[in-house]
Amino acid sequence: MNKQNKAMMAELYKNYISLRYPSVPETALPSAKYNDTSANSLTKCVIDFLNMSGHQAERINTMGRYVDNRKTVTDVIGRTRTVGSGKYIKGTGTKGSADISATVFGRSIKAEVKWGNDRQSEAQKRYQEQIESAGGIYIIVKDFDSFIEWYEAFRDEVKQVNK
């Protein structure tokens, strides 16, 4: 993330937090540190940017979860044992679903965050086709700077259409 975008995010956060907590002095408000050095931090940057810019964005989690039903018991002789088992419960989300679902300038946007050498799976490619054939916009975000370039181009495109 370049210095200009870091400064922009810090300013957006400062304005957002001061509007949210108007009675707290500016010197007492926490500062935010944004970076795009991992998939999680990049996802947070994109979601926070969109939400603080007046759009709606949320993270989509399609993972299942592990339920641990094991218990540790002590038998009559004093031995400690673990009994029971755990099981994995499959997630209920759509396979291949994007990481971020957003509404930007009234349009449905799905954003898949790919950091480092990460690539789209076949299920994600099928999901992308479904979104685009339904009239939605699907983007792949590899770093915050290129996301901001996409956002500014999209904003300009929307302005041209609405003239």
Secondary structure by P-SEA (a helix, b strand, c coil): ccaaaaaaaaaaaaaaaaaaccccccccbbbbbbbcccaaaaaaaaaaaaaaacbbbbbbbcbbbbbbcbbbbbcccbbbbbccbbbbbbbccccccccbbbbcccbbbbbbbbcccccccaaaaaaaaaaaaabbbbbbbccaaaaaaaaaaaaaaaaaaac
